[in-house]
């Protein structure tokens, strides 16, 4: 199939005769996008000294400029997240020894709050670019990266592990090397789910945008020009009108990059759906149709395919064409024992260091108190994930099976997923003070407000890839109602649901820092939990207790993933074999 693409690409390159009317219509759009992003990139590297005040105006006239700076940061972080995901998933899925370390490490990384990453990254980035704003910009991009990359990496890893056996056998028959198998089989198979998780990652970046752009370092507050800093200043000033303007700017930005970036990608990736007949599931994009009508664009894409074809010939496997090569996960008889010994020694050292830290710095009573707070947050997380699953799984399956509706709700779902929970603080504080509500109960929904969409997006992606032949077979067999859901829909989307639920769970732990400690002006509402503990210790500057809170959160997330979500994930993996 890929050779056919190469032959078609040669034909397109040969037949290219110059620009047509579609090229001239597309040219201003391309130049405009390149020009405004080049201008924003120049503003990111201006001279800057720590302690210098960066003024953020609440005048809505500045919002287009702030929106441009924010979107540039988010797409830069998304590009690094994509590269990280490709490398991480390929290694973890192919090397059993590496998987033992990388998957638990991913559990830890997705449970570390964005405040913890910022504390580590700010000083090194500023030192890397002294006297330049680029250091602070890199710190903000890194913070956004940490809110985008983990779910993308896990989604791609899960998709690679769940490639259907018949496709793996075909790759073995054609003697594809590991390099070729990744680019020709595994990545195309994972593409629909990866794109939906990229959209969710962009929304996750919006959710933590205030923490990423409003940075505290060396006793100084640095607010980078952007929507996040605009929201932070509006909250400090209790300016409801400014928050309304910020919401409008977010909606416009999401609609723009949905139409100009994600919608064309989803329509293009529809070719990778695992079925023989496309049915009525094709995604549509006016921009992609426009590009396909452009002669220069098609010629450029053809040259790209030719270049990619040469790259895929690297590391090829030589053979006589008659022997089937069995591709197994790479391992070595001695490596598992060596790796297990290294991990055991590292665990013993970590436990010893933890014992010394607790005994000499924070005390065992404080540890017991923090563990109790962690149990409270655990109950909140599991209850909220269960309620969100009961509601969103049926909705997501319905949307995924009807692309004509999924395209209509796609941008709105991105907007709701991107909606920073900070923007709800005025309404939450007003309602809770007016009706005298208990923070321990009524602040809890804020934890899942921004993370429930991981379940929605992943299940929509899973439902959209259900082969049309399977759906027609179920109809021919007369399956209806609950039986159809039990035998067809739920088993088909179960792996995607597990991926979404794992990332939603980890994100909810992270969001607890924002949701359990709500501030609007001089009014503060606090719910008992691990998130509010970390937030309070951060404000007081108690770094030892910040480390204790983050460490306990990592332990809870790892244990939950290992003994609950991991079991469900293995069940989903066995079902596909």
C-alpha positions as CSV (number, residue, x, y, z in Angstrom):
1,X,0.0,0.0,0.0
2,X,2.7,2.5,0.9
3,X,4.5,1.7,-2.4
4,X,1.3,2.7,-4.2
5,X,1.5,6.0,-2.3
6,X,5.0,6.5,-3.6
7,X,4.1,5.8,-7.2
8,X,1.1,8.2,-6.9
9,X,3.4,10.8,-5.4
10,X,5.8,10.5,-8.3
11,X,2.9,11.0,-10.7
12,X,1.8,14.2,-8.8
13,X,5.3,15.6,-8.8
14,X,5.7,15.0,-12.5
15,X,2.3,16.4,-13.4
16,X,2.7,19.6,-11.3
17,X,2.3,22.6,-13.7
18,X,2.3,25.6,-11.3
19,X,-0.3,27.2,-9.0
20,X,-4.0,27.2,-9.6
21,X,-6.8,29.4,-8.2
22,X,-7.0,27.4,-5.0
23,X,-3.3,28.0,-4.4
24,X,-3.8,31.8,-4.7
25,X,-6.7,31.6,-2.3
26,X,-4.8,29.5,0.2
27,X,-1.6,31.6,0.1
28,X,-2.9,34.6,2.1
29,X,-4.1,32.3,4.9
30,X,-0.7,30.5,5.1
31,X,1.2,33.7,5.1
32,X,-1.0,35.3,7.7
33,X,-0.6,32.3,10.1
34,X,3.2,32.3,9.6
35,X,3.4,36.0,10.1
36,X,1.5,36.3,13.3
37,X,3.3,33.3,14.9
38,X,6.7,34.7,13.8
39,X,5.8,38.0,15.5
40,X,4.8,36.2,18.7
41,X,8.0,34.2,18.6
42,X,10.0,37.4,18.4
43,X,8.2,38.7,21.5
44,X,9.1,35.6,23.5
45,X,12.9,36.4,23.3
46,X,13.0,40.0,24.4
47,X,15.5,41.2,27.1
48,X,14.3,40.5,30.7
49,X,15.7,40.5,34.2
50,X,14.3,38.7,37.2
51,X,12.4,41.3,39.2
52,X,11.3,43.2,36.2
53,X,7.5,43.7,36.3
54,X,5.6,42.5,33.2
55,X,2.3,44.4,33.2
56,X,-0.9,42.6,32.3
57,X,-3.7,44.9,31.3
58,X,-7.4,43.9,31.7
59,X,-8.3,46.0,28.7
60,X,-10.0,43.5,26.3
61,X,-8.1,45.2,23.4
62,X,-5.0,43.3,24.5
63,X,-6.7,39.9,24.4
64,X,-5.9,39.0,20.8
65,X,-2.2,39.5,21.5
66,X,-2.5,37.5,24.8
67,X,-4.4,34.7,23.0
68,X,-1.7,34.6,20.3
69,X,1.1,34.2,22.9
70,X,-0.8,31.5,24.7
71,X,-1.6,29.4,21.6
72,X,2.0,29.6,20.5
73,X,3.2,28.3,23.9
74,X,0.6,25.5,23.8
75,X,1.4,24.3,20.2
76,X,5.1,24.4,21.1
77,X,4.5,22.2,24.1
78,X,2.2,20.0,22.0
79,X,5.0,19.5,19.4
80,X,7.5,18.4,22.2
81,X,4.7,16.2,23.7
82,X,4.2,14.4,20.4
83,X,7.9,13.7,20.0
84,X,8.1,12.5,23.6
85,X,5.1,10.2,23.1
86,X,6.5,8.7,19.9
87,X,9.8,7.8,21.6
88,X,8.3,6.7,24.9
89,X,5.5,4.5,23.4
90,X,7.9,2.9,20.9
91,X,10.4,1.9,23.5
92,X,7.9,0.9,26.2
93,X,5.9,-1.3,23.8
94,X,8.8,-3.1,22.2
95,X,11.3,-3.6,25.1
96,X,9.9,-5.6,28.0
97,X,12.7,-4.5,30.3
98,X,12.2,-0.9,29.6
99,X,8.4,-1.3,30.2
100,X,9.0,-2.3,33.8
101,X,10.5,1.1,34.5
102,X,8.8,3.4,32.1
103,X,5.1,2.6,32.8
104,X,5.5,3.1,36.6
105,X,7.5,6.2,35.9
106,X,4.7,7.5,33.8
107,X,2.3,6.9,36.7
108,X,4.6,9.0,38.9
109,X,4.9,11.8,36.3
110,X,1.2,12.2,35.8
111,X,0.6,12.4,39.5
112,X,3.2,15.1,40.2
113,X,1.3,18.5,40.4
114,X,2.3,21.2,37.9
115,X,3.5,23.2,40.9
116,X,6.1,20.5,41.5
117,X,7.4,20.6,38.0
118,X,7.6,24.4,38.0
119,X,9.6,24.4,41.2
120,X,12.2,22.2,39.5
121,X,12.2,23.8,36.1
122,X,12.1,27.6,36.6
123,X,15.6,28.2,38.0
124,X,17.4,26.0,35.4
125,X,15.6,27.6,32.4
126,X,16.3,31.1,33.7
127,X,19.9,30.3,34.2
128,X,20.1,28.8,30.7
129,X,18.9,32.1,29.1
130,X,20.2,34.8,31.4
131,X,18.8,38.3,30.8
132,X,16.3,37.0,28.3
133,X,12.5,36.3,28.6
134,X,13.0,33.1,26.7
135,X,14.1,31.3,30.0
136,X,10.7,32.1,31.6
137,X,8.9,31.2,28.4
138,X,10.6,27.8,28.3
139,X,9.6,27.2,32.0
140,X,6.0,28.0,31.1
141,X,6.1,25.8,28.0
142,X,7.6,23.0,30.1
143,X,4.8,23.3,32.6
144,X,2.2,23.1,29.8
145,X,4.1,20.1,28.4
146,X,3.7,18.3,31.7
147,X,-0.1,18.7,31.4
148,X,-0.2,17.4,27.8
149,X,2.3,14.7,27.3
150,X,1.5,11.9,29.7
151,X,-1.9,11.0,28.4
152,X,-0.7,11.1,24.8
153,X,2.2,8.8,25.6
154,X,0.0,6.3,27.4
155,X,-2.6,6.4,24.6
156,X,0.0,5.6,22.0
157,X,1.5,2.9,24.1
158,X,-1.8,1.3,24.7
159,X,-2.7,1.4,20.9
160,X,0.6,-0.2,19.9
161,X,0.0,-3.0,22.4
162,X,-3.5,-3.5,21.1
163,X,-2.7,-3.8,17.4
164,X,-4.9,-6.7,16.1
165,X,-3.1,-10.1,15.8
166,X,-3.9,-10.4,12.0
167,X,-2.1,-7.1,11.3
168,X,0.9,-8.3,13.3
169,X,1.0,-11.5,11.4
170,X,0.9,-9.6,8.1
171,X,3.9,-7.5,9.3
172,X,5.7,-10.7,10.0
173,X,4.9,-12.2,6.6
174,X,6.2,-9.0,4.9
175,X,9.3,-9.1,7.1
176,X,9.0,-5.5,8.3
177,X,11.7,-4.4,10.6
178,X,10.9,-2.8,14.0
179,X,11.4,0.7,12.4
180,X,9.1,-0.1,9.4
181,X,6.5,-1.8,11.6
182,X,6.2,1.3,13.8
183,X,5.7,3.7,10.9
184,X,3.7,1.5,8.6
185,X,1.5,-0.4,11.0
186,X,1.5,0.7,14.6
187,X,1.5,4.5,14.3
188,X,-1.2,4.5,11.5
189,X,-3.3,2.1,13.6
190,X,-3.0,4.4,16.6
191,X,-3.5,7.6,14.7
192,X,-7.3,8.3,15.4
193,X,-6.9,7.7,19.1
194,X,-3.7,9.8,19.2
195,X,-5.3,12.7,17.5
196,X,-8.2,12.7,19.9
197,X,-5.8,12.6,22.8
198,X,-3.9,15.5,21.3
199,X,-7.1,17.5,21.4
200,X,-7.5,16.5,25.0
201,X,-4.0,17.5,25.7
202,X,-4.5,21.0,24.3
203,X,-7.6,21.3,26.6
204,X,-5.5,20.0,29.5
205,X,-3.0,22.8,28.8
206,X,-5.8,25.4,29.0
207,X,-7.0,23.9,32.3
208,X,-3.7,24.5,34.1
209,X,-2.8,27.7,32.1
210,X,-3.1,30.0,35.1
211,X,-0.5,28.1,37.0
212,X,1.8,27.8,33.9
213,X,1.8,31.5,32.9
214,X,1.6,33.2,36.4
215,X,4.9,32.0,37.8
216,X,6.6,32.7,41.2
217,X,10.4,32.6,41.4
218,X,12.9,34.0,43.9
219,X,10.1,35.8,45.7
220,X,9.0,37.5,42.5
221,X,5.8,37.1,40.6
222,X,6.2,36.8,36.9
223,X,3.1,37.0,34.8
224,X,3.8,36.2,31.1
225,X,1.6,37.9,28.6
226,X,-1.2,35.4,27.9
227,X,-4.7,34.4,28.7
228,X,-3.7,32.5,31.9
229,X,-2.0,35.6,33.4
230,X,-5.0,37.7,32.3
231,X,-7.3,35.3,34.2
232,X,-5.0,35.4,37.3
233,X,-5.1,39.3,37.4
234,X,-8.8,39.3,36.8
235,X,-9.3,36.9,39.8
236,X,-7.1,39.1,42.0
237,X,-9.1,42.2,41.0
238,X,-12.5,40.3,41.3
239,X,-13.3,41.6,37.8
240,X,-16.2,39.6,36.5
241,X,-16.4,41.4,33.2
242,X,-12.7,40.7,32.5
243,X,-13.3,37.0,33.2
244,X,-16.2,37.1,30.7
245,X,-13.9,38.6,28.1
246,X,-11.3,35.9,28.8
247,X,-13.9,33.1,28.3
248,X,-14.9,34.7,24.9
249,X,-11.3,34.8,23.8
250,X,-10.7,31.2,24.8
251,X,-13.8,30.1,22.8
252,X,-12.5,32.0,19.7
253,X,-9.1,30.5,20.0
254,X,-10.4,27.0,20.4
255,X,-12.7,27.3,17.4
256,X,-9.8,28.7,15.3
257,X,-7.3,25.9,16.0
258,X,-10.1,23.3,15.8
259,X,-11.0,24.4,12.3
260,X,-7.5,25.1,11.1
261,X,-5.6,22.3,12.7
262,X,-7.5,19.4,14.4
263,X,-10.5,19.1,12.1
264,X,-8.2,18.7,9.0
265,X,-6.1,16.1,10.8
266,X,-9.1,14.1,11.9
267,X,-10.5,14.1,8.4
268,X,-7.1,13.0,7.0
269,X,-6.7,10.3,9.7
270,X,-10.0,8.7,8.7
271,X,-8.1,6.7,6.1
272,X,-6.4,4.8,9.0
273,X,-9.6,3.4,10.4
274,X,-9.4,-0.4,10.7
275,X,-12.2,-1.5,8.3
276,X,-12.7,-2.3,4.7
277,X,-15.8,-0.1,4.1
278,X,-15.9,3.5,5.3
279,X,-19.7,3.6,5.7
280,X,-21.1,6.9,7.0
281,X,-18.3,7.6,9.4
282,X,-16.1,9.9,7.3
283,X,-14.9,13.1,8.9
284,X,-15.3,16.3,6.9
285,X,-13.0,19.4,6.8
286,X,-13.4,22.4,4.5
287,X,-9.8,23.3,4.9
288,X,-8.6,19.8,3.9
289,X,-10.8,19.8,0.9
290,X,-9.3,23.2,0.0
291,X,-5.8,21.9,0.4
292,X,-6.5,18.8,-1.7
293,X,-7.7,21.2,-4.5
294,X,-4.4,23.1,-4.3
295,X,-1.9,21.9,-6.9
296,X,1.1,23.2,-5.0
297,X,0.0,21.6,-1.8
298,X,-0.5,18.2,-3.4
299,X,2.9,18.5,-5.0
300,X,4.5,19.3,-1.6
301,X,2.7,16.4,0.0
302,X,3.9,14.1,-2.8
303,X,7.5,15.1,-2.2
304,X,7.0,14.5,1.5
305,X,5.8,11.0,0.7
306,X,8.8,10.3,-1.5
307,X,11.1,11.5,1.3
308,X,9.3,9.4,3.9
309,X,9.5,6.4,1.6
310,X,13.3,6.7,1.5
311,X,13.3,7.0,5.3
312,X,11.2,3.8,5.7
313,X,13.8,1.8,3.8
314,X,16.3,2.3,6.6
315,X,17.0,-0.7,8.9
316,X,15.1,-3.0,6.6
317,X,15.2,-6.8,7.2
318,X,16.9,-8.8,4.4
319,X,15.5,-12.2,3.5
320,X,14.6,-14.6,0.7
321,X,10.9,-13.8,0.8
322,X,9.9,-17.3,1.9
323,X,10.7,-17.3,5.6
324,X,8.3,-15.7,8.1
325,X,10.1,-13.7,10.7
326,X,8.6,-13.8,14.1
327,X,8.7,-10.3,15.7
328,X,8.7,-10.6,19.5
329,X,9.2,-8.0,22.1
330,X,12.9,-7.4,22.5
331,X,14.5,-8.9,25.6
332,X,17.6,-10.7,26.7
333,X,17.8,-13.6,29.1
334,X,20.1,-11.8,31.5
335,X,18.4,-8.4,31.3
336,X,15.3,-9.1,33.5
337,X,17.4,-10.4,36.4
338,X,19.8,-7.4,36.2
339,X,17.0,-4.9,35.9
340,X,15.1,-6.5,38.8
341,X,18.3,-6.3,41.0
342,X,18.8,-2.6,40.1
343,X,15.2,-1.8,40.8
344,X,15.4,-3.6,44.2
345,X,18.5,-1.7,45.2
346,X,17.0,1.6,44.1
347,X,13.8,0.8,46.1
348,X,15.8,-0.1,49.2
349,X,17.8,3.1,48.9
350,X,14.6,5.2,48.4
351,X,13.0,3.6,51.4
352,X,16.0,4.3,53.6
353,X,16.1,7.9,52.4
354,X,12.4,8.3,53.1
355,X,12.8,6.9,56.6
356,X,15.5,9.3,57.4
357,X,13.6,12.2,55.9
358,X,10.4,11.4,57.9
359,X,12.2,10.7,61.2
360,X,14.4,13.8,61.2
361,X,12.4,16.4,59.3
362,X,8.6,16.1,59.3
363,X,7.8,13.4,61.9
364,X,5.6,10.4,61.8
365,X,2.5,12.2,63.1
366,X,2.6,14.5,60.1
367,X,2.9,11.5,57.8
368,X,-0.2,9.9,59.3
369,X,-2.1,13.1,58.9
370,X,-1.1,13.4,55.3
371,X,-2.0,9.8,54.6
372,X,-5.4,10.4,56.1
373,X,-5.9,13.4,53.8
374,X,-4.8,11.3,50.9
375,X,-7.5,8.7,51.7
376,X,-10.1,11.5,51.7
377,X,-8.9,12.7,48.2
378,X,-8.8,9.0,47.0
379,X,-12.5,8.6,47.9
380,X,-13.4,11.7,46.0
381,X,-11.4,10.7,43.0
382,X,-12.9,7.2,42.7
383,X,-16.5,8.4,43.3
384,X,-16.2,11.2,40.8
385,X,-14.6,8.9,38.1
386,X,-17.4,6.4,38.6
387,X,-20.1,9.0,38.2
388,X,-18.4,10.5,35.2
389,X,-18.1,7.1,33.6
390,X,-21.7,6.2,34.1
391,X,-22.7,9.4,32.3
392,X,-20.1,9.9,29.6
393,X,-19.5,6.4,28.3
394,X,-23.0,6.1,26.7
395,X,-22.8,9.6,25.5
396,X,-19.4,9.2,24.0
397,X,-20.3,5.9,22.2
398,X,-23.4,7.6,20.8
399,X,-21.3,10.5,19.5
400,X,-18.5,8.3,18.2
401,X,-20.9,6.3,16.1
402,X,-22.4,9.4,14.5
403,X,-19.6,11.5,13.1
404,X,-22.1,14.1,11.7
405,X,-22.8,14.9,15.4
406,X,-19.3,14.4,16.7
407,X,-18.0,17.1,14.4
408,X,-20.6,19.5,15.7
409,X,-19.9,18.9,19.4
410,X,-16.1,18.5,18.9
411,X,-15.2,22.1,19.3
412,X,-17.7,22.6,22.2
413,X,-16.2,19.5,24.0
414,X,-12.7,21.0,23.6
415,X,-14.0,24.3,25.0
416,X,-15.5,22.6,28.1
417,X,-12.5,20.5,28.6
418,X,-10.2,23.6,28.3
419,X,-12.3,25.7,30.7
420,X,-10.0,26.5,33.6
421,X,-11.7,25.7,36.9
422,X,-10.4,29.0,38.2
423,X,-13.1,30.8,36.1
424,X,-15.8,29.1,38.1
425,X,-14.5,30.4,41.5
426,X,-16.8,33.5,41.5
427,X,-19.9,31.3,41.0
428,X,-18.7,28.6,43.4
429,X,-17.8,31.1,46.2
430,X,-21.1,33.0,45.7
431,X,-23.2,29.8,45.8
432,X,-21.4,28.2,48.8
433,X,-21.5,31.4,50.9
434,X,-25.1,32.2,50.0
435,X,-26.4,28.7,50.7
436,X,-23.9,27.8,53.4
437,X,-22.7,24.7,51.7
438,X,-20.1,22.3,53.0
439,X,-16.7,22.7,51.2
440,X,-15.8,19.0,51.7
441,X,-18.8,18.0,49.6
442,X,-19.5,20.8,47.2
443,X,-16.0,21.6,46.1
444,X,-15.4,18.0,45.0
445,X,-17.1,18.3,41.6
446,X,-14.4,20.9,40.6
447,X,-11.8,18.0,40.7
448,X,-13.5,16.2,37.8
449,X,-14.7,19.2,35.9
450,X,-11.6,19.4,33.7
451,X,-10.6,15.7,33.8
452,X,-13.9,13.9,32.9
453,X,-13.3,14.9,29.3
454,X,-10.4,12.4,29.1
455,X,-13.1,9.7,29.3
456,X,-15.3,11.4,26.7
457,X,-12.5,11.9,24.2
458,X,-11.0,8.5,24.5
459,X,-14.3,6.6,24.3
460,X,-15.4,8.8,21.3
461,X,-12.1,7.8,19.6
462,X,-12.7,4.2,20.4
463,X,-16.3,4.2,19.2
464,X,-15.3,6.0,16.0
465,X,-12.9,3.1,15.1
466,X,-15.5,0.3,15.5
467,X,-15.5,-1.3,12.1
468,X,-18.6,-0.7,10.1
469,X,-18.7,-4.4,9.2
470,X,-19.0,-5.3,12.9
471,X,-21.9,-2.9,13.3
472,X,-23.7,-4.3,10.3
473,X,-23.1,-7.8,11.5
474,X,-24.7,-6.9,14.9
475,X,-27.7,-5.4,13.1
476,X,-28.0,-8.5,10.9
477,X,-28.0,-10.8,14.0
478,X,-30.8,-8.7,15.5
479,X,-28.8,-7.5,18.5
480,X,-30.6,-4.6,20.3
481,X,-30.7,-2.7,23.5
482,X,-28.5,-3.9,26.4
483,X,-27.4,-7.0,24.6
484,X,-25.9,-5.0,21.8
485,X,-24.1,-2.8,24.3
486,X,-22.9,-5.8,26.2
487,X,-21.7,-7.8,23.2
488,X,-20.5,-5.1,20.8
489,X,-20.1,-1.5,22.0
490,X,-18.7,-1.9,25.5
491,X,-16.1,-4.5,24.6
492,X,-15.0,-2.5,21.6
493,X,-14.5,0.8,23.6
494,X,-13.2,-0.9,26.8
495,X,-9.5,-0.4,26.1
496,X,-10.0,3.2,25.1
497,X,-12.1,3.8,28.2
498,X,-9.3,2.4,30.5
499,X,-6.8,4.7,28.9
500,X,-9.2,7.7,29.5
501,X,-10.0,6.6,33.0
502,X,-6.4,6.2,34.0
503,X,-5.5,9.7,32.7
504,X,-8.7,11.2,34.2
505,X,-7.8,9.6,37.6
506,X,-4.3,11.0,37.5
507,X,-5.5,14.4,36.3
508,X,-8.1,14.5,39.1
509,X,-5.4,14.0,41.7
510,X,-3.5,16.9,40.1
511,X,-6.6,19.1,39.9
512,X,-7.3,18.6,43.6
513,X,-4.7,21.3,44.3
514,X,-7.0,23.8,42.5
515,X,-10.3,22.3,43.5
516,X,-9.8,21.8,47.2
517,X,-8.5,25.3,47.8
518,X,-10.7,28.0,46.2
519,X,-9.9,31.7,46.4
520,X,-11.9,34.7,45.1
521,X,-10.6,38.0,46.2
522,X,-10.3,37.8,50.0
523,X,-12.6,34.8,50.3
524,X,-11.1,31.4,50.7
525,X,-12.8,28.0,50.9
526,X,-10.9,25.0,51.9
527,X,-11.8,21.3,51.7
528,X,-10.0,18.6,53.7
529,X,-7.7,16.7,51.3
530,X,-4.2,16.2,50.0
531,X,-4.6,18.9,47.3
532,X,-5.5,21.6,49.7
533,X,-2.6,20.5,52.0
534,X,-0.1,20.9,49.1
535,X,-1.6,24.3,48.1
536,X,-1.4,25.6,51.7
537,X,2.2,24.4,52.2
538,X,3.1,26.0,48.8
539,X,1.7,29.4,50.0
540,X,3.6,29.2,53.3
541,X,6.8,28.1,51.6
542,X,7.2,24.9,53.6
543,X,9.2,22.9,51.1
544,X,9.6,19.8,53.2
545,X,5.9,19.4,53.6
546,X,5.4,20.2,49.9
547,X,7.7,17.3,49.1
548,X,5.8,15.1,51.6
549,X,2.5,15.9,50.1
550,X,3.7,15.3,46.5
551,X,5.4,12.1,47.5
552,X,2.2,10.8,49.2
553,X,0.2,11.7,46.1
554,X,2.6,9.8,43.9
555,X,2.3,6.8,46.1
556,X,-1.5,6.8,46.1
557,X,-1.6,7.2,42.3
558,X,1.0,4.4,41.7
559,X,-0.8,2.0,44.0
560,X,-4.2,2.8,42.4
561,X,-2.8,2.3,38.9
562,X,-0.9,-0.8,39.9
563,X,-3.6,-2.7,41.7
564,X,-6.8,-1.4,40.1
565,X,-6.4,0.3,36.7
566,X,-3.5,-2.0,35.6
567,X,-5.7,-5.0,36.2
568,X,-8.4,-3.6,34.1
569,X,-5.9,-2.6,31.4
570,X,-4.6,-6.2,31.2
571,X,-8.1,-7.5,31.0
572,X,-8.8,-5.2,28.1
573,X,-5.5,-6.3,26.4
574,X,-6.4,-10.0,26.9
575,X,-9.8,-9.4,25.4
576,X,-8.2,-8.1,22.1
577,X,-5.9,-11.1,21.7
